[in-house]
Amino acid sequence: MRADLHTHSIFSDGELIPAELVRTAKTLGHRIIAITDHVDMTNVEHVVKNVVKAAELTDGEIKVIPGVEVTHVPPSKMDKVIADAKRFGAKWIVVHGETVVEPVEPGTNRQTVMNPDVDVLAHPGFITEEEMELAKKNDVLIEITGRRGHNITNGHVVNLARKVGAKMVIDSDAHADCDLMNEERAYTVALGAGMTKEEADEAIQRTPFLYTKGL
């Protein structure tokens, strides 16, 4: 049983149309997939109104959740883009965190975890303890990522999340079919980041299903 709450289709920089993405996920044993294409203020309406249609792919085997990844938006403008995404029909809000391999504007992590409408802070790099505390307070999930480059700081993220008791999830940040992770691969990412087996079970088997219940 597997859930992936951060993936991309051709509506941003992914390689697959939503139907291909969902079908591939099903073959890997996924029960939930969130399609979270990159948005800013220029494309949020177009992307969300198209990705929402992918919810029609939901069946008895897999649930498809339409969402966004708010990406490289200046912190001062982020709350507006998030509100717009929800208004246009996004059910799952991911924000592109301050990964160490892209020039994300400083302050992005902090602005993200202060907004309780955010569901996941993706690959948050060298997130601070104060920011992690805010994530816990506002119930923002912290991503441990399988994405190359972004995963460099997974160990740091796990250690801080464990220290403050923030909830974690394991996501692929898939841009191609080969990026999607089966359950075995998700556990490899989790344990490789320093999680205990119990923490990995929580992040893979329980937390994503609890937080998407009812969507």
Backbone as numpy.savetxt, mean C-alpha at the origin, in Angstrom:
# Nx Ny Nz CAx CAy CAz Cx Cy Cz
-3.62 -18.05 1.70 -4.48 -16.86 1.70 -3.59 -15.63 1.70
-3.85 -14.71 0.79 -2.94 -13.59 0.59 -3.74 -12.34 0.23
-3.29 -11.20 0.73 -3.84 -9.91 0.35 -2.68 -9.01 -0.04
-2.87 -8.24 -1.11 -1.86 -7.27 -1.53 -2.57 -5.93 -1.67
-2.17 -4.97 -0.87 -2.87 -3.70 -0.78 -2.15 -2.56 -1.47
-1.23 -2.89 -2.39 -0.47 -1.85 -3.11 0.02 -2.44 -4.43
-0.73 -2.16 -5.52 -0.35 -2.63 -6.85 -0.69 -1.56 -7.89
-0.12 -1.73 -9.09 -0.28 -0.74 -10.15 -0.68 -1.38 -11.47
-1.51 -0.68 -12.23 -1.96 -1.13 -13.55 -1.51 -0.13 -14.60
-2.01 -0.31 -15.83 -1.64 0.62 -16.91 -2.21 2.02 -16.70
-3.07 2.19 -15.70 -3.58 3.53 -15.45 -2.55 4.42 -14.77
-1.39 3.86 -14.41 -0.23 4.69 -14.06 0.98 4.07 -14.74
1.91 3.49 -13.98 3.13 2.96 -14.59 3.22 1.44 -14.54
2.09 0.76 -14.33 2.08 -0.68 -14.37 2.01 -1.20 -15.80
2.28 -2.50 -15.97 2.31 -3.11 -17.30 1.01 -3.80 -17.68
0.14 -4.08 -16.71 -1.04 -4.89 -16.96 -2.33 -4.08 -16.86
-3.32 -4.43 -17.68 -4.65 -3.87 -17.45 -5.20 -4.53 -16.18
-6.18 -3.91 -15.53 -6.67 -4.47 -14.27 -7.08 -5.93 -14.34
-7.74 -6.35 -15.42 -8.18 -7.74 -15.51 -7.00 -8.70 -15.50
-5.91 -8.33 -16.18 -4.70 -9.17 -16.17 -4.08 -9.21 -14.79
-4.04 -8.06 -14.14 -3.47 -7.98 -12.80 -4.25 -8.84 -11.82
-5.56 -8.74 -11.87 -6.41 -9.51 -10.96 -6.30 -11.00 -11.26
-6.30 -11.37 -12.52 -6.21 -12.78 -12.87 -4.89 -13.38 -12.39
-3.80 -12.65 -12.56 -2.51 -13.15 -12.09 -2.50 -13.30 -10.58
-3.08 -12.33 -9.89 -3.16 -12.41 -8.43 -3.96 -13.63 -7.99
-5.04 -13.92 -8.68 -5.86 -15.09 -8.34 -5.05 -16.39 -8.46
-4.25 -16.48 -9.52 -3.46 -17.71 -9.71 -2.41 -17.88 -8.62
-2.04 -16.79 -7.95 -1.07 -16.85 -6.86 -1.73 -17.06 -5.50
-3.05 -17.18 -5.49 -3.76 -17.45 -4.24 -4.23 -16.23 -3.50
-4.25 -15.06 -4.16 -4.73 -13.85 -3.50 -6.23 -13.92 -3.27
-6.65 -13.42 -2.12 -8.08 -13.25 -1.83 -8.50 -11.79 -1.93
-7.53 -10.88 -1.80 -7.80 -9.44 -1.89 -6.66 -8.79 -2.67
-7.02 -7.86 -3.57 -6.01 -7.03 -4.22 -6.55 -5.60 -4.31
-5.73 -4.65 -3.91 -6.06 -3.23 -4.09 -5.25 -2.71 -5.27
-5.95 -2.10 -6.22 -5.27 -1.48 -7.35 -5.11 -0.01 -7.01
-3.87 0.41 -6.84 -3.56 1.73 -6.26 -2.62 2.50 -7.19
-3.17 2.95 -8.30 -2.33 3.64 -9.26 -1.90 5.02 -8.77
-0.74 5.46 -9.29 -0.15 6.74 -8.89 -1.05 7.91 -9.30
-1.27 8.83 -8.36 -2.04 10.03 -8.67 -1.41 11.26 -8.02
-1.70 12.39 -8.67 -1.51 13.70 -8.05 -2.74 14.53 -8.42
-2.66 15.83 -8.30 -3.83 16.66 -8.56 -4.22 16.71 -10.04
-3.31 16.30 -10.93 -3.58 16.41 -12.36 -4.34 15.23 -12.94
-4.24 14.05 -12.32 -4.83 12.85 -12.93 -5.75 12.08 -12.00
-5.99 12.58 -10.79 -6.71 11.80 -9.79 -8.12 11.44 -10.26
-8.81 12.36 -10.90 -10.17 12.06 -11.34 -10.16 10.98 -12.42
-9.31 11.11 -13.40 -9.23 10.15 -14.50 -8.89 8.76 -13.99
-7.87 8.66 -13.15 -7.42 7.36 -12.67 -8.48 6.69 -11.81
-9.01 7.40 -10.84 -9.97 6.78 -9.92 -11.22 6.34 -10.65
-11.74 7.17 -11.54 -12.98 6.81 -12.22 -12.82 5.59 -13.11
-11.60 5.32 -13.55 -11.35 4.11 -14.32 -11.05 2.91 -13.44
-10.24 3.10 -12.41 -9.89 1.98 -11.54 -11.12 1.48 -10.77
-12.05 2.37 -10.46 -13.28 1.97 -9.77 -14.01 0.88 -10.56
-13.93 0.93 -11.88 -14.60 -0.06 -12.71 -14.02 -1.46 -12.49
-12.77 -1.53 -12.02 -12.14 -2.84 -11.78 -12.80 -3.60 -10.64
-13.56 -2.91 -9.81 -14.28 -3.60 -8.73 -15.26 -4.62 -9.29
-15.64 -4.48 -10.57 -16.52 -5.45 -11.21 -15.85 -6.82 -11.33
-14.52 -6.87 -11.18 -13.78 -8.13 -11.26 -13.87 -8.93 -9.96
-14.43 -8.34 -8.92 -14.63 -9.05 -7.66 -15.56 -10.25 -7.90
-15.15 -11.40 -7.36 -16.00 -12.58 -7.44 -15.87 -13.37 -6.14
-16.30 -14.59 -6.13 -16.24 -15.37 -4.91 -14.85 -15.77 -4.49
-13.87 -15.60 -5.38 -12.49 -15.98 -5.07 -11.63 -14.81 -4.65
-11.89 -13.63 -5.21 -11.02 -12.48 -4.95 -11.85 -11.21 -4.85
-11.45 -10.33 -3.92 -12.05 -9.00 -3.78 -11.09 -7.99 -4.39
-11.63 -7.12 -5.24 -10.82 -6.08 -5.89 -11.22 -4.73 -5.30
-10.25 -4.03 -4.73 -10.51 -2.75 -4.07 -9.89 -1.63 -4.90
-10.68 -0.67 -5.36 -10.13 0.45 -6.12 -9.49 1.48 -5.20
-8.27 1.88 -5.53 -7.58 2.84 -4.68 -6.62 3.70 -5.46
-5.76 4.37 -4.73 -4.73 5.24 -5.32 -3.47 5.15 -4.48
-2.36 5.53 -5.11 -1.15 5.86 -4.37 -0.84 7.32 -4.66
-1.04 8.18 -3.69 -0.72 9.60 -3.83 0.79 9.73 -3.83
1.33 10.28 -4.92 2.76 10.14 -5.20 3.43 11.49 -5.48
4.44 11.82 -4.71 5.25 13.03 -4.91 4.42 14.31 -4.84
3.28 14.27 -4.20 2.48 15.47 -4.01 3.08 16.27 -2.85
3.28 17.58 -2.99 3.79 18.37 -1.89 2.94 18.18 -0.64
3.57 18.06 0.53 2.80 17.82 1.75 1.66 18.80 1.97
1.85 20.06 1.59 0.81 21.07 1.81 -0.43 20.84 0.96
-0.30 20.05 -0.10 -1.41 19.81 -1.02 -1.96 18.39 -0.91
-1.36 17.58 -0.06 -1.69 16.16 -0.01 -3.12 15.91 0.46
-3.56 16.59 1.51 -4.89 16.33 2.05 -5.97 16.59 1.01
-5.78 17.59 0.15 -6.75 17.90 -0.90 -6.82 16.77 -1.92
-5.66 16.24 -2.33 -5.65 15.16 -3.31 -6.29 13.90 -2.72
-6.01 13.63 -1.46 -6.63 12.48 -0.79 -8.15 12.63 -0.73
-8.61 13.81 -0.37 -10.05 14.06 -0.30 -10.69 13.91 -1.67
-10.01 14.39 -2.71 -10.54 14.26 -4.07 -10.61 12.79 -4.47
-9.57 12.02 -4.16 -9.56 10.59 -4.51 -10.75 9.87 -3.89
-11.03 10.16 -2.65 -12.17 9.53 -1.97 -13.48 10.01 -2.59
-13.55 11.27 -2.94 -14.77 11.81 -3.54 -15.07 11.16 -4.89
-14.03 10.84 -5.63 -14.21 10.21 -6.94 -14.44 8.70 -6.85
-14.29 8.12 -5.64 -14.64 6.73 -5.46 -13.54 5.80 -4.99
-12.36 6.32 -4.68 -11.29 5.46 -4.16 -11.67 4.93 -2.78
-11.49 3.63 -2.60 -11.81 2.99 -1.33 -10.57 2.70 -0.50
-9.39 2.89 -1.07 -8.15 2.55 -0.37 -7.10 3.58 -0.72
-6.56 4.25 0.30 -5.61 5.34 0.09 -4.22 4.95 0.58
-3.30 4.86 -0.38 -1.89 4.64 -0.09 -1.16 5.93 -0.40
-0.15 6.28 0.39 0.69 7.44 0.10 2.13 6.97 -0.07
2.76 7.45 -1.11 4.16 7.13 -1.42 5.06 7.81 -0.39
5.66 7.00 0.48 6.47 7.55 1.56 7.84 8.02 1.10
8.62 8.46 2.06 9.95 9.03 1.80 10.98 7.92 1.60
10.78 7.12 0.56 11.75 6.09 0.23 13.12 6.70 -0.03
14.15 5.92 0.23 15.52 6.43 0.07 15.99 6.42 -1.37
15.20 5.89 -2.30 15.65 5.80 -3.69 14.92 6.77 -4.62
14.07 7.62 -4.09 13.41 8.64 -4.89 13.39 9.96 -4.11
13.39 11.09 -4.82 13.47 12.39 -4.13 12.11 12.88 -3.63
11.48 12.08 -2.77 10.21 12.50 -2.19 10.44 13.68 -1.25
9.54 14.65 -1.30 9.73 15.86 -0.50 9.73 15.56 0.99
10.72 16.07 1.73 10.72 15.89 3.18 9.43 16.45 3.79
8.94 15.74 4.79 7.68 16.12 5.42 6.51 15.28 4.93
6.75 14.48 3.88 5.68 13.64 3.33 5.22 12.60 4.34
6.17 11.92 4.99 5.78 10.90 5.97 4.93 11.51 7.08
5.37 12.63 7.59 4.66 13.24 8.71 3.26 13.68 8.31
3.13 14.32 7.16 1.82 14.76 6.71 0.89 13.57 6.49
1.45 12.49 5.98 0.66 11.29 5.71 0.07 10.71 6.98
0.91 10.51 7.98 0.46 9.81 9.19 -0.42 10.69 10.07
-0.52 11.97 9.75 -1.43 12.85 10.48 -2.84 12.80 9.91
-3.02 12.13 8.77 -4.32 12.11 8.11 -4.98 10.74 8.31
-6.01 10.65 9.12 -6.65 9.35 9.38 -7.40 8.78 8.19
-7.52 9.53 7.08 -8.11 9.00 5.86 -7.13 8.15 5.07
-5.86 8.18 5.44 -4.84 7.36 4.78 -4.90 5.95 5.36
-4.81 4.96 4.48 -4.82 3.56 4.91 -3.41 3.00 5.07
-2.52 3.34 4.14 -1.16 2.77 4.15 -0.13 3.84 3.83
0.93 3.92 4.64 2.12 4.68 4.29 3.09 3.69 3.66
3.34 3.85 2.36 4.15 2.90 1.62 5.64 3.21 1.78
6.42 2.14 1.87 7.89 2.20 1.92 8.41 3.53 2.50
8.25 3.73 3.81 8.50 5.04 4.41 9.95 5.35 4.75
10.90 4.56 4.23 12.32 4.91 4.39 12.73 5.03 5.83
13.47 6.10 6.15 13.93 6.31 7.51 12.91 7.09 8.31
11.71 6.54 8.41 10.65 7.14 9.20 11.13 7.32 10.64
10.68 8.39 11.28 11.11 8.67 12.64 10.18 8.01 13.66
10.64 7.94 14.89 9.80 7.37 15.94 8.55 8.21 16.17
8.68 9.53 16.11 7.53 10.40 16.29 6.49 10.16 15.19
6.95 10.01 13.95 6.04 9.74 12.84 5.37 8.38 12.99
6.13 7.41 13.48 5.56 6.09 13.70 4.49 6.13 14.79
4.72 6.91 15.82 3.71 7.08 16.88 2.43 7.68 16.31
2.57 8.66 15.41 1.41 9.27 14.79 0.66 8.27 13.91
1.42 7.41 13.23 0.79 6.36 12.42 -0.06 5.45 13.29
0.48 5.07 14.43 -0.29 4.23 15.35 -1.53 4.97 15.84
-1.37 6.22 16.23 -2.49 7.01 16.76 -3.61 7.14 15.74
-3.26 7.37 14.47 -4.26 7.61 13.43 -4.61 6.36 12.63
-4.11 5.21 13.10 -4.46 3.91 12.49 -4.04 3.83 11.03
-2.87 4.38 10.72 -2.29 4.27 9.38 -1.38 3.04 9.36
-1.62 2.12 8.44 -0.80 0.92 8.33 0.56 1.26 7.75
1.57 0.57 8.23 2.95 0.78 7.78 3.33 -0.38 6.86
3.80 -0.03 5.67 4.12 -1.05 4.68 5.56 -1.54 4.80
5.68 -2.87 4.76 6.96 -3.54 4.55 6.90 -4.04 3.11
7.81 -3.57 2.28 7.63 -3.72 0.84 8.53 -4.77 0.21
7.99 -5.41 -0.81 8.79 -6.32 -1.61 9.45 -5.64 -2.79
9.25 -4.34 -2.95 9.75 -3.61 -4.12 11.25 -3.37 -4.01
11.95 -3.72 -5.07 13.41 -3.50 -5.11 13.73 -2.03 -4.89
14.80 -1.77 -4.15 15.20 -0.40 -3.85 14.45 0.13 -2.65
13.14 0.18 -2.75 12.33 0.66 -1.63 12.52 -0.21 -0.39
12.87 -1.48 -0.60 12.97 -2.41 0.54 14.26 -2.29 1.33
15.15 -1.38 0.93 16.44 -1.24 1.60 16.26 -0.95 3.09
15.23 -0.18 3.43 15.04 0.24 4.82 13.98 -0.58 5.56
13.60 -1.73 5.02 12.57 -2.54 5.68 12.92 -2.87 7.13
14.18 -3.19 7.37 14.57 -3.55 8.73 14.36 -2.41 9.71
14.75 -1.21 9.32 14.54 -0.03 10.16 13.06 0.18 10.44
12.24 0.04 9.39 10.80 0.26 9.54 10.18 -0.76 10.50
10.57 -2.02 10.35 10.06 -3.06 11.25 10.44 -2.76 12.70
11.69 -2.40 12.92 12.15 -2.15 14.29 11.36 -1.03 14.95
11.11 0.06 14.21 10.37 1.18 14.81 8.90 0.84 14.99
8.32 0.15 14.03 6.91 -0.23 14.16 6.72 -1.15 15.36
7.64 -2.07 15.54 7.58 -2.97 16.70 7.71 -2.17 18.00
8.60 -1.20 18.03 8.85 -0.43 19.25 7.61 0.32 19.71
6.85 0.89 18.76 5.70 1.71 19.16 4.38 0.95 19.04
4.41 -0.23 18.43 3.18 -1.01 18.29 2.32 -0.63 17.11
2.94 -0.08 16.04 2.20 0.26 14.83 1.91 -1.00 14.03
0.79 -1.01 13.33 0.39 -2.16 12.52 1.14 -2.16 11.20
1.56 -3.35 10.75 2.29 -3.50 9.50 1.55 -4.40 8.53
1.80 -4.17 7.22 1.33 -5.07 6.17 2.48 -5.32 5.20
2.40 -6.44 4.49 3.40 -6.81 3.50 2.79 -6.63 2.12
3.32 -5.70 1.33 2.79 -5.42 0.00 3.87 -5.58 -1.06
3.42 -5.81 -2.30 4.38 -6.02 -3.39 4.79 -4.73 -4.08
3.90 -3.71 -4.10 4.11 -2.54 -4.95 4.34 -3.00 -6.39
3.52 -3.95 -6.82 3.71 -4.58 -8.13 3.46 -3.61 -9.27
4.38 -3.64 -10.24 4.21 -2.91 -11.50 4.13 -3.87 -12.68
4.43 -5.14 -12.45 4.38 -6.17 -13.48 3.95 -7.48 -12.83
3.57 -8.46 -13.67 3.10 -9.72 -13.11 4.16 -10.42 -12.27
5.43 -10.25 -12.64 6.50 -10.91 -11.90 6.73 -10.29 -10.53
6.17 -9.12 -10.27 6.35 -8.46 -8.97 5.38 -8.98 -7.91
4.24 -9.52 -8.33 3.27 -10.02 -7.37 3.88 -11.17 -6.56
3.54 -11.24 -5.29 4.16 -12.21 -4.39 3.13 -13.22 -3.92
3.48 -14.50 -4.02 2.63 -15.50 -3.38 2.88 -15.47 -1.88
2.17 -16.30 -1.13 2.29 -16.27 0.32 3.70 -16.59 0.79
4.33 -17.55 0.15 5.70 -17.92 0.54 6.65 -16.75 0.37
6.52 -16.03 -0.75 7.39 -14.88 -0.99 7.11 -13.76 0.01
5.85 -13.55 0.35 5.51 -12.52 1.33 6.16 -12.82 2.67
6.16 -14.09 3.07 6.82 -14.47 4.33 8.32 -14.27 4.23
8.91 -14.52 3.07 10.34 -14.29 2.89 10.69 -12.83 3.09
9.86 -11.94 2.52 10.09 -10.50 2.70 9.95 -10.12 4.17
8.92 -10.62 4.82 8.67 -10.27 6.23 9.78 -10.75 7.14
10.14 -12.00 7.01 11.19 -12.57 7.88 12.55 -11.97 7.55
12.78 -11.68 6.27 14.04 -11.05 5.88 14.19 -9.64 6.43
13.05 -8.99 6.70 13.08 -7.65 7.28 13.25 -7.69 8.79
13.28 -8.89 9.36 13.49 -9.01 10.80 12.26 -9.30 11.61
11.13 -9.53 10.96 9.92 -9.88 11.70 10.06 -11.27 12.31
9.41 -11.45 13.44 9.24 -12.80 13.98 8.15 -13.50 13.18
8.05 -14.81 13.33 7.00 -15.54 12.64 5.62 -15.04 13.08
5.48 -14.72 14.34 4.20 -14.22 14.85 3.86 -12.86 14.24
4.84 -11.98 14.14 4.61 -10.67 13.52 4.27 -10.83 12.04
4.94 -11.74 11.36 4.66 -11.99 9.95 3.24 -12.52 9.77
2.83 -13.45 10.64 1.47 -13.97 10.58 0.45 -12.83 10.72
0.71 -11.93 11.65 -0.20 -10.81 11.88 -0.29 -9.92 10.64
0.88 -9.61 10.05 0.93 -8.69 8.91 0.38 -9.30 7.62
0.45 -10.61 7.49 0.04 -11.28 6.25 -1.35 -11.90 6.36
-1.63 -12.55 7.48 -2.85 -13.34 7.61 -4.02 -12.61 8.27
-3.74 -11.58 9.05 -4.81 -10.97 9.82 -5.04 -9.49 9.50
-4.02 -8.67 9.63 -4.22 -7.22 9.52 -4.85 -6.79 8.20
-4.36 -7.23 7.03 -4.98 -6.74 5.79 -6.44 -7.14 5.64
-6.83 -8.28 6.17 -8.22 -8.72 6.06 -9.11 -7.94 7.03
-8.57 -7.65 8.21 -9.33 -6.87 9.18 -9.58 -5.45 8.68
-8.55 -4.83 8.09 -8.65 -3.43 7.69 -9.44 -3.23 6.40
-9.63 -4.29 5.63 -10.41 -4.16 4.40 -11.81 -4.77 4.54
-12.15 -5.22 5.70 -13.47 -5.80 5.92 -14.54 -4.75 5.65
-15.49 -5.11 4.85 -16.58 -4.20 4.54 -16.37 -3.32 3.34
-15.18 -3.33 2.75 -14.93 -2.51 1.56 -15.46 -3.20 0.31
